[in-house]
Amino acid sequence: MTTLTRDTNTLRTLDSARLHELLEPRSIVIVGANTKSSWSHFTYTNLKAGGFDGELYLVNRRGEDCHGQSSFTSIAELPAAPDLAIVLTGSNSLEVILEDARLKGIRNLILLAAGLSEAGPEGEALQARLVERAREAGQLILGPNNLGFINSHAKVAAFSHMTQMPMISGGVGVASQSGALAIYLLPYMASRGVGCSTAVTVGNEAMVSAIDVMGLLVDDENTTVIAAYLEQISNPAQFLDVAARARQAGKPIVVFKAGRCEASARVAAAHTGSLVGDDKVIDAACQQFGVIRVESIEDLVAAAGIIESYGALAGNRMGVVTGSGAMCALVADKAETVGLELPAPSEATVRGLHDAGLPVYSTVNNPMDTTGYISVDPTIITKANQCFIDDPNFDFIVVNASWPANQVMADMGRGNHDELLRQLTSSPKPVIPMSFLPTEVTEFGRQFATEYGYPHASDSFDRGIPAVARSAWWGRRVAELATDPVVPEAPRVDKPNGTEKWTEIETGSFLREHGVPYVPASIAGSAEQAVAAAAGMGYPVVLKVASEDIAHKTEVGGVRLLLQDAEAVTEAYRSIRSSVAILAPEARVQGVAVSPMRAGGNELLVGIVRDPQWGLVMAVGFGGVMVEVLQDSALRLLPVGPREIRRMLESLKGIDLLTGFRGNAATDLDELANVIFRISQVAIGLGDDLEELEINPLRVAGDQIEALDALIRWKDL
């Protein structure tokens, strides 16, 4: 198990019980109620349509009747202190309202107003004052600049915009940094038959963040899956803590994080900078901590719906039964894309299908096409389902089925209804229905599913197949993390003096002292010294410019390879000095490094950079000077243990090069992982002064593992 510490991020201290108090009020006041206001209309009608049966007060400064109900002219006039105030007024009145609420004893407020921290310095200052006063008074603010929340199980729809009411109750909890997105997300969930436990929009996150909400949902007994829409992750330490708690509680987190195209603010001198971007780090954090990241809102709902209904799938082997060859082709392509296996049916399944009546000319495959014979015997589809269910080659079964849209469709499926329902609800392995193409769940379909107890049906193969792949991945990932040993604490490594003048020679000696295999090297100040060093090492040799100012030596003509004799060394030395003088005239040059030439093998990059939010991030990939071109790398946050490092290696597209491709010597991946682990421990041990450590290349030739070049950069103090 990986344990992260972040000096730059502290865990928020908002207690879930305190947030729960805000989200489950038994009395509410709408401040700024007005019959002519759409905000007021939606707030009031959603509460009523959502089933809220507690005290509901209205405050209208003129005392006018609103929405057919009498109102009070001020908070002070209320007969009692409500559990929650929903404040619809503009930002210029918020300080007064907050004080009135304090005097009345109101502890929880939703502020809808915009124009605060998102609107410039004045709004930011106002928001800061509101937060300071609320904290002094023991109050909690949701928002501002948000639309509120819906707690389906408590029947509190404190949501100030048009949405479908009442919500379908279910196990998917939603945390959204955008209120506007929730306007569309919640009805979309309902249209797909995905039930919601609690949905909270947080807006500016003045006192309650989306990650706070995710933490509450971990503890919520009505929530089985957490779905989050995030535009930023401002507190990575808290995010990772919530991810770990959710995993331990058996609750998958599915995240749609917007902003994949945002440019990284990080400036890295070494090749690692091209591999470690802001969004790639978030990808790595999600994968490392067992968080499912999706690419769209549709995928968010599809994955959450599948996992809520069927849990984490126990394996990756999928059996599919359809009535169409076109469906089979689509499913096979999609399964390959998302990494699902489609094993062949067993001999018993083939015999069973033909015994059940499938014509002998029909080929039994996976995916299975029951062909046009379904028109002759409609029950062949459920017979095929059962054969696949009984087949030990499959971990779960996908069948082409959906909730009927109307009575006509329900009548058409009547002959298979009882058997299909039994298969979907009582089979020893998950049986998951999916439509061929996207279909909306009608009100008839929802009522039909509720009446007969039908489980969730995915709206299409295109959404459903990736969703089941994510469910299977989550199950595997949780099992891996549960058995990984705790990563040992890195021993402290003191920063040596004079590091600002280090060349790769000093860097190599330093790494060698700390257990990293590193090629021998010597600095020559003249061609004669270079020849003498080469003779002592044995030919062939490599020459590289030695300069703390030059990160990419090949770009300034600072590297010469495979030098076979003294004449070649002399010429190379002079060429390097001349080229560097022209292309990098300001660089400080200590001389030219001479090292033995290591022929053959594969070149890896092991790069570690300090992300301003996430801390140390390690990239491992196929590299050398072609690292930016190959783009074959894996990222993890540090610390990370040898087992996870091996998984990083195995995820690389070029992994076959390390496992004996075309007769080459295979590498012991566990030993390679241990070498990379030692490199990562050195980086951690160096503490906060380290900005970047890169080994490129790390030469791997069978079991010969050796760093050939390295760079260490320190923070500017």
Secondary structure, 3 states (H helix, E strand, C coil): CCCCCCCCCCCCCCCHHHHHHHHCCCEEEEECCCCCCHHHHHHHHHHHHCCCCCEEEEECCCCCCECCECCECCHHHCCCCCCEEEECCCHHHHHHHHHHHHHHCCCEEEECCCCCHHHCHHHHHHHHHHHHHHHHHCCEEECCCCCEEEECCCCEEEECCCCCCCCCEEEEEEEECCHHHHHHHHHHHHHCCCCEEEEEECCCCCCCCHHHHHHHHHHCCCCCEEEEEECCCCCHHHHHHHHHHHHHCCCCEEEEECCCCCCCCCCCCCHHHHCCCHHHHHHHHHHHHCCEEECCHHHHHHHHHHHHHHCCCCCCEEEEEECCHHHHHHHHHHHHHHCCECCCCCHHHHHHHHHCCCCCCCCCCCCEECHHHHHCCCCHHHHHHHHHHHCCCCCEEEEECCCCCCHHHHHHCHHHHHHHHHHHHHCCCCEEEECCCCCCCCHHHHHHHHHHCCCCCECCHHHHHHHHHHHHHHHHHHHHHHHCCCCCCCCCCCCCCCHHHCCHHHHHHHHHHCCCCECCCEEECCHHHHHHHHHHHCCCEEEEEECCCCCCHHHHCCEEEEECCHHHHHHHHHHHHHHHHHHCCCCCCCEEEEEECCCCCEEEEEEEEEECCCEEEEEEEECHHHHHHHCCEEEEECCCCHHHHHHHHHCCCCHHHHCCHHHCCCCCHHHHHHHHHHHHHHHHHCHHHEEEEEEEEEEEECCEEEECCEEEEECCC
